[in-house]
Every structure is written in structure tokens, then in C-alpha cells.
């Protein structure tokens, strides 16, 4: 494994060097190959680093579509490690994307409006329902389910538009995502897991890492909600969004953080 990691690092550095010399297509192709090779290993750190560098090359090439795709993959993978330093790398690259007009950033006023909206609803069911009402249209999900985490267990708070519509969502996938994320957080001083671990789980579909989901497929997107205070990560809950014929848009991690903080005030 260490030899693999060394080799992967060298390949990434060579690709970035090629990009620095203006050989952007060559660098992009090498990183795309590396991303494909890393996918079966299921190593979020190494895959995330390759996705990060591919996004950087896309930025140099002024390729917005590639940047959005690889940035989203990097952010998902880095946040799955529960490593604050890697999460900070996501934030820095997000800022670069915003500066290049590749990504949109919610203004402080927009985030404050969402927070006020959530806090205007009674704690518990009403606030959770409002959170889902905000997420569903913006993400283009067909249904959603919000979970709360307490005493080491997940429990369903609310499903929208109703239980029948959300029946396709698989609770075991959400539980596994939270469990995996908690394991990743063990290296930090963590009491729980994190928000915005966004991983699309397409049921029965073999999907190469980095590709856009096929529109005719269905599945779900899972986000684990957390609040980070210093080095500690506090579990709040999770949200599952159903993927229909139109691909779900990854919710903004700033919006998810706002939801997580609003729900945590219910404790």
C-alpha cells in the first residue's frame, strides 16, 4: 500500500508539472487515468488528492464542467475522511472556484435567511420538515428523509413528500455511511460525524468515479450532518435524497451546515 501511495503521489506531481508547462490535455488525461485506477481501492484520501489535482488542472484550462465534477468528488471524498485539514483544502479550492465564477457561493445574507427560516419553526418535527422542504426543490430530489442521531443510533424524523414516496430510500445505506464516517473521525478528537459527506449510491449501477450519474437510473444521495466545534465533530443526523430521472444536485455544504446547526439547537 505504501508503494502504491508513493507511486500515486509521483504521478500526480508529474501531471501538475506538465500542466504548469502548459500541457493541460496531457495532465488531464494522466489524472483521469489515475482516478480510474484508484476507484477500486476505495481509498478516500488518495482518490481525493487525485480529484483535487484534476480540478486544479480544469481551473487552469478554464474548463468549468470538469472543475465542477472533480471538485464535487474531491469534497465528498475529503469530508469522508473526517480530517479537518483535508476539509480545509476543500474550502480553499471552493474559494478558487468562486473567484473563477465556476461555483456559486451563498452570501452571508442568504445563509442568515435560511437560518432564520429554520429557527422560526418549532424544534423537532416542524423544523426538520422545513429543512427537507428547503432541500428537495433546490436539489431536484423526488423525495427525502431526515434522520436524527442520538445515543449512537439514527432515527427517522420526517419523510417528504410522504412515507410512500420516500419508501425507495434505504435506511441501511444511511446507517452504513454514518458508521463509516465515524470510523474515519476516530483519528480526530471527534464525538460524532460530519455534515456533507455526500456520496451518491446508485443502486445496481456500475459507475466510474467522476462520471455524472446516468439520468435513467435511480438511487439516493446521502448527506451526514454534523457540527464542527474546534477539533470536535458532533453528530446531528443525516439526510437521504431520492434520485429520479433528473440527477440530484449536491446540496451546498454551507446550507447543510446551517441545517445541522439549527437541528442541534433542538438538543
C-alpha positions as CSV (number, residue, x, y, z in Angstrom):
1,X,0.0,0.0,0.0
2,X,2.8,2.5,0.8
3,X,4.5,1.8,-2.5
4,X,1.1,2.5,-4.2
5,X,0.8,5.8,-2.4
6,X,4.3,6.8,-3.3
7,X,3.7,6.0,-7.0
8,X,0.4,7.8,-7.0
9,X,2.0,10.9,-5.5
10,X,4.7,10.9,-8.1
11,X,2.2,10.6,-10.9
12,X,0.1,13.4,-9.5
13,X,3.2,15.7,-9.2
14,X,4.3,14.9,-12.8
15,X,0.8,15.7,-14.1
16,X,0.9,19.0,-12.3
17,X,4.3,19.8,-13.6
18,X,3.0,19.1,-17.1
19,X,0.1,21.4,-16.5
20,X,2.5,24.1,-15.3
21,X,4.3,23.8,-18.6
22,X,1.1,24.3,-20.5
23,X,0.5,20.6,-21.4
24,X,-3.1,20.7,-19.9
25,X,-4.6,17.9,-22.0
26,X,-1.7,15.6,-21.1
27,X,-2.0,16.4,-17.4
28,X,-5.8,16.0,-17.5
29,X,-5.5,12.6,-19.2
30,X,-2.9,11.3,-16.8
31,X,-5.0,12.3,-13.8
32,X,-8.2,10.9,-15.3
33,X,-6.4,7.5,-15.7
34,X,-5.1,7.7,-12.1
35,X,-8.6,8.4,-10.8
36,X,-10.0,5.4,-12.7
37,X,-7.2,3.2,-11.3
38,X,-7.8,4.4,-7.7
39,X,-11.5,3.9,-7.7
40,X,-11.5,0.1,-6.9
41,X,-9.1,0.7,-3.9
42,X,-11.7,2.7,-2.1
43,X,-9.1,5.0,-0.5
44,X,-10.8,8.4,0.0
45,X,-7.5,10.1,0.7
46,X,-5.7,9.1,-2.4
47,X,-8.7,9.4,-4.6
48,X,-9.5,12.8,-3.2
49,X,-6.0,14.0,-3.9
50,X,-6.2,12.9,-7.5
51,X,-9.6,14.6,-7.8
52,X,-8.2,17.7,-6.3
53,X,-5.4,17.9,-8.7
54,X,-7.7,17.2,-11.6
55,X,-9.9,20.1,-10.5
56,X,-6.8,22.3,-10.4
57,X,-5.9,21.4,-13.9
58,X,-9.5,22.1,-15.0
59,X,-9.2,25.5,-13.4
60,X,-6.0,26.2,-15.4
61,X,-7.8,25.0,-18.6
62,X,-10.8,27.2,-17.9
63,X,-13.0,24.0,-18.1
64,X,-15.9,24.8,-15.8
65,X,-17.7,21.4,-16.3
66,X,-14.7,19.4,-15.4
67,X,-13.9,21.6,-12.5
68,X,-17.4,21.3,-11.0
69,X,-17.4,17.5,-11.4
70,X,-13.9,16.9,-9.9
71,X,-14.4,19.5,-7.2
72,X,-17.6,17.8,-6.0
73,X,-15.9,14.4,-6.0
74,X,-12.9,15.8,-4.0
75,X,-15.1,17.5,-1.5
76,X,-17.1,14.3,-0.9
77,X,-14.0,12.1,-0.6
78,X,-12.2,14.5,1.7
79,X,-15.1,15.0,4.0
80,X,-15.5,11.2,4.3
81,X,-12.0,11.2,6.0
82,X,-13.3,13.5,8.8
83,X,-9.9,15.2,8.6
84,X,-10.2,18.9,9.3
85,X,-7.0,19.7,7.3
86,X,-8.5,18.0,4.2
87,X,-11.9,19.7,4.7
88,X,-10.0,23.0,4.8
89,X,-8.4,22.1,1.4
90,X,-11.9,21.7,0.0
91,X,-12.8,25.1,1.3
92,X,-9.8,26.7,-0.3
93,X,-10.4,25.1,-3.7
94,X,-14.1,26.2,-3.4
95,X,-12.9,29.8,-3.0
96,X,-10.8,29.4,-6.1
97,X,-13.9,28.1,-8.0
98,X,-16.0,31.0,-6.8
99,X,-13.2,33.5,-7.8
100,X,-13.2,31.9,-11.3
101,X,-17.0,32.2,-11.5
102,X,-17.2,28.3,-11.7
103,X,-19.0,27.9,-8.4
104,X,-21.6,30.0,-6.6
105,X,-21.2,31.0,-3.0
106,X,-24.2,31.6,-0.8
107,X,-24.0,35.1,0.6
108,X,-23.9,35.7,4.3
109,X,-27.4,37.2,3.9
110,X,-28.7,34.1,2.2
111,X,-27.4,31.8,4.9
112,X,-28.8,34.1,7.6
113,X,-32.2,34.0,5.9
114,X,-32.1,30.1,5.8
115,X,-31.1,30.0,9.5
116,X,-33.8,32.5,10.5
117,X,-36.4,30.5,8.5
118,X,-35.4,27.2,10.3
119,X,-35.3,28.8,13.7
120,X,-38.8,30.3,13.2
121,X,-40.2,26.8,13.2
122,X,-40.7,24.8,16.4
123,X,-37.9,22.5,17.4
124,X,-38.2,18.8,16.3
125,X,-40.6,17.7,13.6
126,X,-41.6,21.2,12.4
127,X,-38.0,22.3,12.0
128,X,-36.9,19.1,10.4
129,X,-39.8,19.2,7.9
130,X,-38.9,22.7,7.0
131,X,-35.3,21.7,6.4
132,X,-36.4,19.0,3.9
133,X,-38.8,21.4,2.3
134,X,-35.8,23.7,1.6
135,X,-33.6,20.8,0.3
136,X,-35.9,19.0,-2.0
137,X,-36.6,21.7,-4.7
138,X,-33.0,23.0,-4.7
139,X,-31.5,19.6,-5.1
140,X,-34.2,18.3,-7.6
141,X,-34.8,15.2,-5.4
142,X,-38.1,13.4,-5.8
143,X,-38.3,12.6,-2.1
144,X,-36.3,12.9,1.1
145,X,-35.9,11.6,4.6
146,X,-34.3,13.4,7.6
147,X,-32.7,11.4,10.4
148,X,-31.6,12.4,13.9
149,X,-28.6,10.9,15.6
150,X,-28.8,10.3,19.4
151,X,-27.3,7.8,21.8
152,X,-25.4,6.2,19.0
153,X,-28.4,5.5,16.8
154,X,-30.2,7.0,13.9
155,X,-34.0,7.5,13.9
156,X,-36.3,8.9,11.2
157,X,-37.6,12.3,12.0
158,X,-39.6,13.1,8.8
159,X,-40.1,11.9,5.2
160,X,-41.3,14.1,2.3
161,X,-43.5,14.4,0.4
162,X,-44.8,11.3,2.3
163,X,-43.7,7.9,3.6
164,X,-44.8,6.1,0.4
165,X,-42.8,8.4,-1.9
166,X,-39.7,8.0,0.3
167,X,-40.1,4.2,0.5
168,X,-37.3,3.7,-2.1
169,X,-34.7,5.3,0.3
170,X,-32.7,2.6,2.0
171,X,-32.0,3.3,5.7
172,X,-29.2,0.7,5.8
173,X,-27.2,2.8,3.3
174,X,-27.6,5.8,5.6
175,X,-26.6,3.9,8.7
176,X,-23.5,2.5,6.9
177,X,-22.5,5.9,5.7
178,X,-22.7,7.3,9.3
179,X,-20.8,4.3,10.6
180,X,-18.0,4.6,8.0
181,X,-17.7,8.3,8.7
182,X,-17.5,7.8,12.4
183,X,-14.6,5.4,11.8
184,X,-12.9,8.0,9.7
185,X,-13.3,10.5,12.5
186,X,-11.6,8.4,15.1
187,X,-8.3,10.0,14.2
188,X,-9.6,13.4,15.3
189,X,-11.0,14.3,18.7
190,X,-14.5,13.5,17.5
191,X,-17.6,12.8,19.4
192,X,-19.6,12.2,16.2
193,X,-19.6,12.5,12.5
194,X,-19.8,15.3,9.9
195,X,-22.3,17.1,7.6
196,X,-21.9,17.0,3.9
197,X,-20.5,13.5,3.4
198,X,-22.1,13.4,0.0
199,X,-22.0,10.0,-1.7
200,X,-24.2,9.1,-4.5
201,X,-25.2,5.4,-4.2
202,X,-26.7,4.3,-7.5
203,X,-28.5,1.0,-6.9
204,X,-27.4,-1.7,-9.3
205,X,-25.3,0.7,-11.4
206,X,-21.6,0.3,-12.0
207,X,-20.4,3.9,-12.2
208,X,-16.9,5.0,-12.8
209,X,-15.7,7.5,-10.2
210,X,-16.0,11.1,-11.5
211,X,-18.7,10.4,-14.1
212,X,-22.1,12.1,-13.9
213,X,-24.9,9.8,-12.9
214,X,-27.0,8.4,-15.7
215,X,-30.3,10.1,-15.8
216,X,-32.4,6.9,-16.3
217,X,-31.0,5.4,-13.1
218,X,-32.4,5.7,-9.6
219,X,-30.7,5.7,-6.3
220,X,-30.0,8.0,-3.4
221,X,-27.7,10.7,-2.2
222,X,-26.8,10.6,1.4
223,X,-25.5,13.5,3.5
224,X,-24.3,13.0,7.0
225,X,-25.0,16.1,9.1
226,X,-22.5,17.4,11.7
227,X,-21.4,20.5,13.6
228,X,-17.7,21.1,13.9
229,X,-16.5,23.0,17.0
230,X,-12.8,23.3,17.1
231,X,-11.3,19.8,16.6
232,X,-14.6,18.1,17.7
233,X,-17.2,16.8,15.3
234,X,-20.7,16.4,16.7
235,X,-23.2,14.1,15.1
236,X,-26.6,15.7,14.4
237,X,-28.2,13.4,11.9
238,X,-28.4,12.6,8.2
239,X,-30.5,13.2,5.1
240,X,-31.2,10.9,2.2
241,X,-32.4,12.3,-1.1
242,X,-34.0,10.2,-3.8
243,X,-32.6,10.3,-7.3
244,X,-35.3,10.3,-10.0
245,X,-35.0,10.7,-13.8
246,X,-33.2,14.0,-13.3
247,X,-29.9,13.8,-11.4
248,X,-29.9,15.2,-7.9
249,X,-27.8,18.4,-7.4
250,X,-25.4,18.1,-4.5
251,X,-26.7,20.4,-1.7
252,X,-24.3,23.2,-0.7
253,X,-22.3,22.2,2.3
254,X,-22.9,25.7,3.8
255,X,-26.7,25.0,3.6
256,X,-26.2,21.6,5.2
257,X,-24.1,23.1,7.9
258,X,-26.8,25.7,8.6
259,X,-29.4,22.9,8.8
260,X,-27.2,20.8,11.1
261,X,-26.7,23.8,13.5
262,X,-30.4,24.5,13.6
263,X,-31.2,20.9,14.4
264,X,-28.5,20.8,17.0
265,X,-30.2,23.6,18.9
266,X,-33.1,21.2,19.4
267,X,-30.9,19.1,21.7
